[in-house]
């Protein structure tokens, strides 16, 4: 199974709707509900190996989608750059005079409301 839980959960947040209903359910039980493979198997009435296969296939699908689209990587980069822009705006605000203060405040407001 995929080692980086944060990344795989983020991939699920972005692409989870592209999985089958069964894959979504099992993924959710394993990653979000933190149930073991055995607990999921007991709940669903299939073997532990069957649960493992479904979750592994779901993770592989999510990773393949990201490798083709790079959406999550681009989102992470955009978020980092937005944080850098916010920091620069705060620093500019400290250095600015009264004429530029209004502009930097407007820019800060735009950056704070940016939907990422």
VMD Tcl script that builds the backbone (N, CA, C; Angstrom):
set m [mol new atoms 348]
animate dup $m
set s [atomselect $m all]
$s set {name element resname resid chain x y z} {
  {N N UNK 1 A 0.836 -1.185 0.000}
  {CA C UNK 1 A 0.000 0.000 0.000}
  {C C UNK 1 A 0.874 1.239 0.000}
  {N N UNK 2 A 0.284 2.334 -0.361}
  {CA C UNK 2 A 1.012 3.588 -0.497}
  {C C UNK 2 A 1.526 4.045 0.863}
  {N N UNK 3 A 2.781 4.477 0.936}
  {CA C UNK 3 A 3.423 4.789 2.208}
  {C C UNK 3 A 3.075 6.160 2.779}
  {N N UNK 4 A 2.945 7.161 1.939}
  {CA C UNK 4 A 2.719 8.524 2.413}
  {C C UNK 4 A 1.216 8.766 2.565}
  {N N UNK 5 A 0.711 8.587 3.795}
  {CA C UNK 5 A -0.736 8.708 4.038}
  {C C UNK 5 A -1.265 10.100 3.688}
  {N N UNK 6 A -0.509 11.139 3.990}
  {CA C UNK 6 A -0.971 12.498 3.695}
  {C C UNK 6 A -1.178 12.679 2.197}
  {N N UNK 7 A -0.210 12.253 1.407}
  {CA C UNK 7 A -0.304 12.422 -0.039}
  {C C UNK 7 A -1.443 11.597 -0.618}
  {N N UNK 8 A -1.574 10.351 -0.197}
  {CA C UNK 8 A -2.620 9.506 -0.759}
  {C C UNK 8 A -3.996 10.033 -0.358}
  {N N UNK 9 A -4.115 10.572 0.845}
  {CA C UNK 9 A -5.386 11.165 1.268}
  {C C UNK 9 A -5.698 12.416 0.460}
  {N N UNK 10 A -4.662 13.195 0.163}
  {CA C UNK 10 A -4.869 14.376 -0.674}
  {C C UNK 10 A -5.298 13.970 -2.084}
  {N N UNK 11 A -4.664 12.935 -2.623}
  {CA C UNK 11 A -5.061 12.435 -3.941}
  {C C UNK 11 A -6.519 11.996 -3.916}
  {N N UNK 12 A -6.929 11.356 -2.830}
  {CA C UNK 12 A -8.317 10.929 -2.695}
  {C C UNK 12 A -9.251 12.136 -2.666}
  {N N UNK 13 A -8.852 13.185 -1.961}
  {CA C UNK 13 A -9.677 14.397 -1.907}
  {C C UNK 13 A -9.881 14.991 -3.299}
  {N N UNK 14 A -8.848 14.936 -4.111}
  {CA C UNK 14 A -8.940 15.493 -5.463}
  {C C UNK 14 A -9.646 14.550 -6.440}
  {N N UNK 15 A -9.334 13.265 -6.367}
  {CA C UNK 15 A -9.765 12.326 -7.409}
  {C C UNK 15 A -10.666 11.199 -6.923}
  {N N UNK 16 A -11.076 11.223 -5.679}
  {CA C UNK 16 A -11.855 10.132 -5.121}
  {C C UNK 16 A -13.115 9.802 -5.900}
  {N N UNK 17 A -13.737 10.810 -6.481}
  {CA C UNK 17 A -14.964 10.573 -7.247}
  {C C UNK 17 A -14.729 9.730 -8.498}
  {N N UNK 18 A -13.479 9.573 -8.891}
  {CA C UNK 18 A -13.170 8.768 -10.070}
  {C C UNK 18 A -13.020 7.281 -9.741}
  {N N UNK 19 A -13.030 6.950 -8.463}
  {CA C UNK 19 A -12.957 5.553 -8.050}
  {C C UNK 19 A -14.353 4.936 -8.081}
  {N N UNK 20 A -14.396 3.613 -8.050}
  {CA C UNK 20 A -15.692 2.945 -7.951}
  {C C UNK 20 A -16.251 3.165 -6.544}
  {N N UNK 21 A -17.534 2.945 -6.385}
  {CA C UNK 21 A -18.171 3.118 -5.073}
  {C C UNK 21 A -17.523 2.198 -4.035}
  {N N UNK 22 A -17.224 0.973 -4.420}
  {CA C UNK 22 A -16.603 0.018 -3.501}
  {C C UNK 22 A -15.207 0.492 -3.109}
  {N N UNK 23 A -14.436 0.964 -4.083}
  {CA C UNK 23 A -13.094 1.463 -3.785}
  {C C UNK 23 A -13.165 2.652 -2.830}
  {N N UNK 24 A -14.115 3.557 -3.070}
  {CA C UNK 24 A -14.276 4.723 -2.185}
  {C C UNK 24 A -14.626 4.272 -0.766}
  {N N UNK 25 A -15.559 3.347 -0.650}
  {CA C UNK 25 A -15.981 2.872 0.671}
  {C C UNK 25 A -14.830 2.236 1.437}
  {N N UNK 26 A -14.104 1.353 0.792}
  {CA C UNK 26 A -13.003 0.648 1.457}
  {C C UNK 26 A -11.859 1.605 1.773}
  {N N UNK 27 A -11.568 2.495 0.844}
  {CA C UNK 27 A -10.523 3.501 1.065}
  {C C UNK 27 A -10.879 4.339 2.289}
  {N N UNK 28 A -12.123 4.771 2.355}
  {CA C UNK 28 A -12.579 5.600 3.473}
  {C C UNK 28 A -12.461 4.845 4.797}
  {N N UNK 29 A -12.879 3.598 4.812}
  {CA C UNK 29 A -12.784 2.808 6.040}
  {C C UNK 29 A -11.336 2.640 6.484}
  {N N UNK 30 A -10.455 2.424 5.529}
  {CA C UNK 30 A -9.048 2.179 5.864}
  {C C UNK 30 A -8.299 3.470 6.228}
  {N N UNK 31 A -8.423 4.484 5.399}
  {CA C UNK 31 A -7.624 5.702 5.595}
  {C C UNK 31 A -8.288 6.727 6.511}
  {N N UNK 32 A -9.586 6.888 6.400}
  {CA C UNK 32 A -10.257 7.927 7.184}
  {C C UNK 32 A -10.822 7.400 8.506}
  {N N UNK 33 A -11.384 6.204 8.474}
  {CA C UNK 33 A -11.924 5.610 9.705}
  {C C UNK 33 A -10.844 4.865 10.484}
  {N N UNK 34 A -9.694 4.659 9.856}
  {CA C UNK 34 A -8.540 4.012 10.474}
  {C C UNK 34 A -8.824 2.578 10.933}
  {N N UNK 35 A -9.636 1.867 10.145}
  {CA C UNK 35 A -9.895 0.459 10.441}
  {C C UNK 35 A -8.798 -0.396 9.823}
  {N N UNK 36 A -8.524 -1.521 10.453}
  {CA C UNK 36 A -7.533 -2.444 9.903}
  {C C UNK 36 A -8.161 -3.227 8.753}
  {N N UNK 37 A -7.301 -3.894 7.990}
  {CA C UNK 37 A -7.802 -4.733 6.904}
  {C C UNK 37 A -8.723 -5.817 7.451}
  {N N UNK 38 A -8.360 -6.388 8.566}
  {CA C UNK 38 A -9.180 -7.437 9.181}
  {C C UNK 38 A -10.540 -6.899 9.614}
  {N N UNK 39 A -10.560 -5.718 10.200}
  {CA C UNK 39 A -11.831 -5.121 10.624}
  {C C UNK 39 A -12.734 -4.838 9.431}
  {N N UNK 40 A -12.152 -4.350 8.346}
  {CA C UNK 40 A -12.936 -4.080 7.142}
  {C C UNK 40 A -13.457 -5.392 6.562}
  {N N UNK 41 A -12.600 -6.400 6.534}
  {CA C UNK 41 A -13.003 -7.710 6.016}
  {C C UNK 41 A -14.173 -8.266 6.823}
  {N N UNK 42 A -14.094 -8.137 8.119}
  {CA C UNK 42 A -15.167 -8.633 8.995}
  {C C UNK 42 A -16.471 -7.873 8.735}
  {N N UNK 43 A -16.356 -6.565 8.572}
  {CA C UNK 43 A -17.536 -5.730 8.328}
  {C C UNK 43 A -18.205 -6.032 6.986}
  {N N UNK 44 A -17.380 -6.274 5.985}
  {CA C UNK 44 A -17.903 -6.388 4.617}
  {C C UNK 44 A -18.117 -7.825 4.163}
  {N N UNK 45 A -17.576 -8.767 4.896}
  {CA C UNK 45 A -17.781 -10.165 4.551}
  {C C UNK 45 A -16.910 -10.690 3.429}
  {N N UNK 46 A -15.799 -10.021 3.161}
  {CA C UNK 46 A -14.842 -10.558 2.182}
  {C C UNK 46 A -13.530 -10.819 2.896}
  {N N UNK 47 A -12.611 -11.453 2.205}
  {CA C UNK 47 A -11.336 -11.796 2.840}
  {C C UNK 47 A -10.470 -10.560 3.062}
  {N N UNK 48 A -9.531 -10.703 3.974}
  {CA C UNK 48 A -8.563 -9.630 4.242}
  {C C UNK 48 A -7.784 -9.317 2.967}
  {N N UNK 49 A -7.417 -10.363 2.213}
  {CA C UNK 49 A -6.688 -10.186 0.953}
  {C C UNK 49 A -7.545 -9.419 -0.054}
  {N N UNK 50 A -8.829 -9.701 -0.081}
  {CA C UNK 50 A -9.736 -8.976 -0.980}
  {C C UNK 50 A -9.793 -7.496 -0.644}
  {N N UNK 51 A -9.845 -7.192 0.636}
  {CA C UNK 51 A -9.846 -5.796 1.080}
  {C C UNK 51 A -8.544 -5.126 0.661}
  {N N UNK 52 A -7.439 -5.815 0.912}
  {CA C UNK 52 A -6.120 -5.290 0.547}
  {C C UNK 52 A -6.059 -4.981 -0.956}
  {N N UNK 53 A -6.548 -5.910 -1.769}
  {CA C UNK 53 A -6.514 -5.730 -3.221}
  {C C UNK 53 A -7.332 -4.520 -3.659}
  {N N UNK 54 A -8.501 -4.343 -3.084}
  {CA C UNK 54 A -9.366 -3.217 -3.457}
  {C C UNK 54 A -8.713 -1.895 -3.082}
  {N N UNK 55 A -8.168 -1.818 -1.880}
  {CA C UNK 55 A -7.533 -0.570 -1.429}
  {C C UNK 55 A -6.284 -0.279 -2.248}
  {N N UNK 56 A -5.485 -1.306 -2.501}
  {CA C UNK 56 A -4.264 -1.136 -3.297}
  {C C UNK 56 A -4.593 -0.680 -4.713}
  {N N UNK 57 A -5.618 -1.255 -5.291}
  {CA C UNK 57 A -6.031 -0.870 -6.649}
  {C C UNK 57 A -6.524 0.590 -6.667}
  {N N UNK 58 A -7.245 0.984 -5.633}
  {CA C UNK 58 A -7.718 2.367 -5.531}
  {C C UNK 58 A -6.537 3.330 -5.425}
  {N N UNK 59 A -5.580 2.995 -4.560}
  {CA C UNK 59 A -4.398 3.853 -4.404}
  {C C UNK 59 A -3.617 3.953 -5.705}
  {N N UNK 60 A -3.462 2.825 -6.377}
  {CA C UNK 60 A -2.738 2.820 -7.652}
  {C C UNK 60 A -3.454 3.710 -8.673}
  {N N UNK 61 A -4.764 3.637 -8.706}
  {CA C UNK 61 A -5.539 4.477 -9.629}
  {C C UNK 61 A -5.322 5.952 -9.321}
  {N N UNK 62 A -5.366 6.313 -8.051}
  {CA C UNK 62 A -5.166 7.716 -7.663}
  {C C UNK 62 A -3.783 8.211 -8.058}
  {N N UNK 63 A -2.767 7.381 -7.817}
  {CA C UNK 63 A -1.387 7.758 -8.166}
  {C C UNK 63 A -1.239 7.896 -9.679}
  {N N UNK 64 A -1.850 6.996 -10.439}
  {CA C UNK 64 A -1.775 7.064 -11.906}
  {C C UNK 64 A -2.445 8.334 -12.438}
  {N N UNK 65 A -3.586 8.687 -11.873}
  {CA C UNK 65 A -4.280 9.912 -12.307}
  {C C UNK 65 A -3.397 11.122 -12.045}
  {N N UNK 66 A -2.799 11.170 -10.855}
  {CA C UNK 66 A -1.923 12.301 -10.532}
  {C C UNK 66 A -0.701 12.325 -11.429}
  {N N UNK 67 A -0.136 11.174 -11.742}
  {CA C UNK 67 A 1.058 11.157 -12.594}
  {C C UNK 67 A 0.737 11.671 -13.999}
  {N N UNK 68 A -0.498 11.504 -14.426}
  {CA C UNK 68 A -0.896 11.989 -15.759}
  {C C UNK 68 A -1.315 13.460 -15.748}
  {N N UNK 69 A -1.869 13.920 -14.637}
  {CA C UNK 69 A -2.409 15.279 -14.612}
  {C C UNK 69 A -1.550 16.286 -13.852}
  {N N UNK 70 A -0.834 15.818 -12.839}
  {CA C UNK 70 A -0.045 16.687 -11.952}
  {C C UNK 70 A -0.878 17.779 -11.291}
  {N N UNK 71 A -2.141 17.532 -11.096}
  {CA C UNK 71 A -3.026 18.539 -10.504}
  {C C UNK 71 A -2.654 18.824 -9.053}
  {N N UNK 72 A -2.414 17.790 -8.282}
  {CA C UNK 72 A -2.082 17.989 -6.872}
  {C C UNK 72 A -0.732 18.681 -6.737}
  {N N UNK 73 A 0.228 18.296 -7.538}
  {CA C UNK 73 A 1.544 18.938 -7.501}
  {C C UNK 73 A 1.427 20.424 -7.857}
  {N N UNK 74 A 0.638 20.710 -8.882}
  {CA C UNK 74 A 0.449 22.127 -9.258}
  {C C UNK 74 A -0.287 22.888 -8.174}
  {N N UNK 75 A -1.269 22.237 -7.519}
  {CA C UNK 75 A -2.006 22.874 -6.431}
  {C C UNK 75 A -1.068 23.189 -5.267}
  {N N UNK 76 A -0.198 22.227 -4.938}
  {CA C UNK 76 A 0.761 22.455 -3.855}
  {C C UNK 76 A 1.697 23.616 -4.184}
  {N N UNK 77 A 2.184 23.659 -5.426}
  {CA C UNK 77 A 3.067 24.757 -5.837}
  {C C UNK 77 A 2.342 26.094 -5.785}
  {N N UNK 78 A 1.109 26.122 -6.245}
  {CA C UNK 78 A 0.332 27.365 -6.226}
  {C C UNK 78 A 0.121 27.832 -4.791}
  {N N UNK 79 A -0.154 26.894 -3.916}
  {CA C UNK 79 A -0.365 27.237 -2.509}
  {C C UNK 79 A 0.919 27.806 -1.891}
  {N N UNK 80 A 2.055 27.209 -2.198}
  {CA C UNK 80 A 3.341 27.711 -1.704}
  {C C UNK 80 A 3.605 29.118 -2.225}
  {N N UNK 81 A 3.361 29.326 -3.505}
  {CA C UNK 81 A 3.587 30.639 -4.100}
  {C C UNK 81 A 2.620 31.679 -3.533}
  {N N UNK 82 A 1.399 31.283 -3.252}
  {CA C UNK 82 A 0.436 32.192 -2.642}
  {C C UNK 82 A 0.902 32.608 -1.250}
  {N N UNK 83 A 1.418 31.667 -0.479}
  {CA C UNK 83 A 1.940 31.994 0.847}
  {C C UNK 83 A 3.129 32.943 0.747}
  {N N UNK 84 A 3.981 32.742 -0.253}
  {CA C UNK 84 A 5.113 33.641 -0.461}
  {C C UNK 84 A 4.619 35.046 -0.828}
  {N N UNK 85 A 3.605 35.119 -1.675}
  {CA C UNK 85 A 3.041 36.418 -2.065}
  {C C UNK 85 A 2.435 37.127 -0.849}
  {N N UNK 86 A 1.747 36.371 0.005}
  {CA C UNK 86 A 1.185 36.963 1.227}
  {C C UNK 86 A 2.286 37.506 2.119}
  {N N UNK 87 A 3.367 36.759 2.253}
  {CA C UNK 87 A 4.484 37.195 3.075}
  {C C UNK 87 A 5.117 38.463 2.510}
  {N N UNK 88 A 5.305 38.476 1.200}
  {CA C UNK 88 A 5.872 39.679 0.568}
  {C C UNK 88 A 4.960 40.883 0.750}
  {N N UNK 89 A 3.664 40.675 0.676}
  {CA C UNK 89 A 2.713 41.768 0.858}
  {C C UNK 89 A 2.791 42.311 2.280}
  {N N UNK 90 A 2.899 41.428 3.257}
  {CA C UNK 90 A 3.039 41.877 4.656}
  {C C UNK 90 A 4.311 42.698 4.835}
  {N N UNK 91 A 5.395 42.222 4.224}
  {CA C UNK 91 A 6.660 42.957 4.327}
  {C C UNK 91 A 6.562 44.306 3.616}
  {N N UNK 92 A 5.925 44.339 2.476}
  {CA C UNK 92 A 5.741 45.585 1.725}
  {C C UNK 92 A 4.891 46.563 2.517}
  {N N UNK 93 A 3.887 46.065 3.165}
  {CA C UNK 93 A 3.002 46.901 3.965}
  {C C UNK 93 A 3.779 47.602 5.081}
  {N N UNK 94 A 4.750 46.918 5.655}
  {CA C UNK 94 A 5.561 47.507 6.717}
  {C C UNK 94 A 6.472 48.614 6.184}
  {N N UNK 95 A 6.872 48.490 4.926}
  {CA C UNK 95 A 7.801 49.464 4.346}
  {C C UNK 95 A 7.108 50.624 3.638}
  {N N UNK 96 A 5.852 50.482 3.345}
  {CA C UNK 96 A 5.187 51.430 2.456}
  {C C UNK 96 A 4.800 52.730 3.152}
  {N N UNK 97 A 4.589 53.744 2.302}
  {CA C UNK 97 A 4.097 55.020 2.801}
  {C C UNK 97 A 2.571 55.045 2.677}
  {N N UNK 98 A 1.955 56.138 3.018}
  {CA C UNK 98 A 0.490 56.198 3.044}
  {C C UNK 98 A -0.130 55.997 1.663}
  {N N UNK 99 A 0.554 56.398 0.593}
  {CA C UNK 99 A -0.004 56.243 -0.753}
  {C C UNK 99 A -0.066 54.782 -1.178}
  {N N UNK 100 A 0.959 54.026 -0.841}
  {CA C UNK 100 A 0.977 52.623 -1.244}
  {C C UNK 100 A 0.306 51.704 -0.226}
  {N N UNK 101 A 0.064 52.227 0.970}
  {CA C UNK 101 A -0.544 51.403 2.013}
  {C C UNK 101 A -1.915 50.875 1.588}
  {N N UNK 102 A -2.697 51.714 0.962}
  {CA C UNK 102 A -4.029 51.293 0.522}
  {C C UNK 102 A -3.925 50.179 -0.512}
  {N N UNK 103 A -2.996 50.304 -1.439}
  {CA C UNK 103 A -2.820 49.278 -2.463}
  {C C UNK 103 A -2.351 47.954 -1.861}
  {N N UNK 104 A -1.419 48.034 -0.919}
  {CA C UNK 104 A -0.951 46.789 -0.309}
  {C C UNK 104 A -2.047 46.141 0.534}
  {N N UNK 105 A -2.897 46.936 1.150}
  {CA C UNK 105 A -4.027 46.382 1.910}
  {C C UNK 105 A -5.017 45.695 0.973}
  {N N UNK 106 A -5.274 46.311 -0.188}
  {CA C UNK 106 A -6.167 45.696 -1.164}
  {C C UNK 106 A -5.575 44.380 -1.682}
  {N N UNK 107 A -4.285 44.387 -1.968}
  {CA C UNK 107 A -3.619 43.181 -2.431}
  {C C UNK 107 A -3.656 42.091 -1.360}
  {N N UNK 108 A -3.439 42.472 -0.120}
  {CA C UNK 108 A -3.514 41.510 0.981}
  {C C UNK 108 A -4.906 40.898 1.052}
  {N N UNK 109 A -5.933 41.708 0.901}
  {CA C UNK 109 A -7.313 41.213 0.940}
  {C C UNK 109 A -7.567 40.219 -0.192}
  {N N UNK 110 A -7.080 40.521 -1.380}
  {CA C UNK 110 A -7.249 39.613 -2.519}
  {C C UNK 110 A -6.551 38.284 -2.257}
  {N N UNK 111 A -5.326 38.346 -1.757}
  {CA C UNK 111 A -4.563 37.136 -1.484}
  {C C UNK 111 A -5.202 36.303 -0.379}
  {N N UNK 112 A -5.730 36.962 0.631}
  {CA C UNK 112 A -6.355 36.241 1.750}
  {C C UNK 112 A -7.629 35.524 1.292}
  {N N UNK 113 A -8.315 36.079 0.316}
  {CA C UNK 113 A -9.577 35.496 -0.147}
  {C C UNK 113 A -9.412 34.548 -1.333}
  {N N UNK 114 A -8.174 34.348 -1.775}
  {CA C UNK 114 A -7.918 33.482 -2.928}
  {C C UNK 114 A -8.289 32.044 -2.591}
  {N N UNK 115 A -9.095 31.404 -3.410}
  {CA C UNK 115 A -9.649 30.078 -3.068}
  {C C UNK 115 A -8.716 28.895 -3.313}
  {N N UNK 116 A -7.731 28.709 -2.461}
  {CA C UNK 116 A -6.856 27.523 -2.564}
  {C C UNK 116 A -6.987 26.694 -1.326}
}
mol reanalyze $m
mol bondsrecalc $m
mol representation Tube
mol addrep $m
